[in-house]
Amino acid sequence: MAYRKTPKVQAQQAAQRQRLLDAATALVAEGGFNAMTIAATAERAGVATGTVYKHFTNKGELCAELFRCATEVEVEQVRSLVTQDGSAAERLRAVISNFAARALRGQRLAYALIAEPVGALVEAERLHYRRSYATLFQSLIQEGIDRGEFAAQDAGISASALVGIIAETLVGPLNWHDSRSTPQAEHLVPQLQAVCLRALGTESN
């Protein structure tokens, strides 16, 4: 008869896995994915290196899981704002303001999630979550079109374009390796809002 883990053992393993993810996320937030190694994660979590391998096959798998967990938080933030009451334009402004502000506060982690070269597993997750963001934007844009707030257009194409605009606009300010890049939310956010709204065929005011 195969051994079945008890609920207590399952809970302990889940808690240990979460500690490892928290430790890895903290390392990425401090120095990007390059700073996050299996050994460093184990040390930060207070466990043996072998313990990490009980949960993750290699660094790539750990990076991908970390990426999923961190990005899902941001997707849910966008979803909560998209589904609120108010005009489509107001909600789009709120999404951009919130997303940019959160990214600039968590500069190194945000840069790692948006742009840092890592590997095939993380790149696959990036594409998946860009589609998730685009799906949310598409519903908001279509609602704006139906209400007459935005010009007639292909909401799907426009949504994908907005995801690219927002990500590319943030990459420079988030890149701490570039001394010329200084996060300035007060200037960046209104400009980004205006560009996105004009792209949809409405004024930013």
For each residue, the residues with C-beta under 8 A, 3 or more apart:
1:
2:
3:
4:
5: 9 10 13
6: 9 10
7: 10 11
8: 11 12
9: 5 6 12 13
10: 5 6 7 13 14
11: 7 8 14 15
12: 8 9 15 16
13: 5 9 10 16 17 55
14: 10 11 17 18
15: 11 12 18 19
16: 12 13 19 20 47 51 55
17: 13 14 20 21 55
18: 14 15 21 22
19: 15 16 22 23 45 46 47
20: 16 17 23 24 41 42 45 47 51 52 55 56 62
21: 17 18 24 25 62 65 66 69
22: 18 19 25 26 45
23: 19 20 26 27 41 42 44 45
24: 20 21 27 28 36 41 44 62 63 66
25: 21 22 28 29 66 69 70 109
26: 22 23 29 30 44
27: 23 24 30 31 35 36 37 40 41 44
28: 24 25 31 32 33 35 36 66 108 109 112
29: 25 26 106 108 109 112
30: 26 27 35 108
31: 27 28 34 35 36 108
32: 28 35 36 108 111 112 116
33: 28 36 63 112 116 118 122
34: 31 116
35: 27 28 30 31 32 40
36: 24 27 28 31 32 33 40 41 59 62 63 66
37: 27 40 41 59
38: 41 42 49 52 53 56 58 59 62
39: 42 43 49
40: 27 35 36 37 43 44
41: 20 23 24 27 36 37 38 44 45 52 62
42: 20 23 38 39 45 47 48 49 51 52
43: 39 40 46
44: 23 24 26 27 40 41
45: 19 20 22 23 41 42 51 52
46: 19 43
47: 16 19 20 42 51 52
48: 42 51
49: 38 39 42 52 53
50: 53 54
51: 16 20 42 45 47 48 54 55
52: 20 38 41 42 45 47 49 55 56 62
53: 38 49 50 56 57
54: 50 51
55: 13 16 17 20 51 52
56: 20 38 52 53 59 61 62 65
57: 53 60 61
58: 38 61 62
59: 36 37 38 56 62 63
60: 57 63 64 118 119 120 121 122
61: 56 57 58 64 65 121
62: 20 21 24 36 38 41 52 56 58 59 65 66
63: 24 33 36 59 60 66 67 118 119 121 122
64: 60 61 67 68 121 122 124 125
65: 21 56 61 62 68 69
66: 21 24 25 28 36 62 63 69 70
67: 63 64 70 71 113 118 122 125 126
68: 64 65 71 72 125
69: 21 25 65 66 72 73
70: 25 66 67 73 74 109 113
71: 67 68 74 75 113 125 129
72: 68 69 75 76 129
73: 69 70 76 77
74: 70 71 77 78 99 102 113
75: 71 72 78 79 129 132 133 136
76: 72 73 79 80
77: 73 74 80 81 98 99 102
78: 74 75 81 82 95 98 99 133 136
79: 75 76 82 83 136
80: 76 77 83 84
81: 77 78 84 91 94 95 98
82: 78 79 91 95 136 137 139 140
83: 79 80
84: 80 81 91 94
85:
86: 90 91 94
87: 90 91 144 147 149
88: 91 92 140 141 143 144 147 149 150
89: 92 93 144 149 150 197 202
90: 86 87 93 94
91: 81 82 84 86 87 88 94 95 140
92: 88 89 95 96 140 144 193 196 197 200
93: 89 90 96 97 193 197
94: 81 84 86 90 91 97 98
95: 78 81 82 91 92 98 99 140
96: 92 93 99 100 166 189 192 193 196
97: 93 94 100 101 189 193
98: 77 78 81 94 95 101 102
99: 74 77 78 95 96 102 103 166
100: 96 97 103 104 166 170 185 188 189 192
101: 97 98 104 105 185 189
102: 74 77 98 99 105 106 110
103: 99 100 106 107 110 114 170 174
104: 100 101 107 110 170 173 174 183 185 188
105: 101 102
106: 29 102 103 109 110
107: 103 104 110 111 174 176 183
108: 28 29 30 31 32 111 112 174 176
109: 25 28 29 70 106 112 113
110: 102 103 104 106 107 113 114 170 174
111: 32 107 108 114 115 116 171 174 175 176
112: 28 29 32 33 108 109 115 116 118
113: 67 70 71 74 109 110 116
114: 103 110 111 167 170 171 174
115: 111 112 167 171 174 175
116: 32 33 34 111 112 113
117:
118: 33 60 63 67 112 121 122 123
119: 60 63 122 123
120: 60 123 124
121: 60 61 63 64 118 124 125
122: 33 60 63 64 67 118 119 125 126
123: 118 119 120 126 127
124: 64 120 121 127 128
125: 64 67 68 71 121 122 128 129
126: 67 122 123 129 130
127: 123 124 130 131
128: 124 125 131 132
129: 71 72 75 125 126 132 133
130: 126 127 133 134 160 163 167
131: 127 128 134 135
132: 75 128 129 135 136
133: 75 78 129 130 136 137 163
134: 130 131 137 138 156 159 160 162 163
135: 131 132 138 139 159
136: 75 78 79 82 132 133 139 140 159
137: 82 133 134 140 141 158 159 162 163
138: 134 135 141 142 155 156 158 159
139: 82 135 136 142 143 155
140: 82 88 91 92 95 136 137 143 144
141: 88 137 138 144 145 150 153 155 158 159 162 200
142: 138 139 145 146 155
143: 88 139 140 146 147
144: 87 88 89 92 140 141 147 149 150 200 202
145: 141 142 148 149 150 151 152 153 155
146: 142 143
147: 87 88 143 144
148: 145
149: 87 88 89 144 145 202
150: 88 89 141 144 145 153 200 201 202
151: 145 200 201 202
152: 145
153: 141 145 150 157 158 200 201
154: 157 158
155: 138 139 141 142 145 158 159
156: 134 138 159 160
157: 153 154 160 161
158: 137 138 141 153 154 155 161 162 199 200
159: 134 135 136 137 138 141 155 156 162 163
160: 130 134 156 157 163 164
161: 157 158 164 165 199
162: 134 137 141 158 159 165 166 196 199 200
163: 130 133 134 137 159 160 166 167
164: 160 161 167 168
165: 161 162 168 169 192 195 196 199
166: 96 99 100 162 163 169 170 192 196
167: 114 115 130 163 164 170 171
168: 164 165 171
169: 165 166 172 173 188 192 195
170: 100 103 104 110 114 166 167 173 174 188
171: 111 114 115 167 168 174 175
172: 169 175 178 181
173: 104 169 170 181 182 183 184 188
174: 103 104 107 108 110 111 114 115 170 171 181 183
175: 111 115 171 172 178 181
176: 107 108 111 181
177:
178: 172 175 181
179:
180:
181: 172 173 174 175 176 178
182: 173
183: 104 107 173 174 188
184: 173 187 188
185: 100 101 104 188 189
186: 189 190
187: 184 190 191
188: 100 104 169 170 173 183 184 185 191 192
189: 96 97 100 101 185 186 192 193
190: 186 187 193 194 204
191: 187 188 194 195
192: 96 100 165 166 169 188 189 195 196
193: 92 93 96 97 189 190 196 197 204
194: 190 191 197 198 204
195: 165 169 191 192 198 199
196: 92 96 162 165 166 192 193 199 200
197: 89 92 93 193 194 200 202 203 204
198: 194 195 201 202 203 204
199: 158 161 162 165 195 196
200: 92 141 144 150 151 153 158 162 196 197
201: 150 151 153 198
202: 89 144 149 150 151 197 198
203: 197 198
204: 190 193 194 197 198
205:
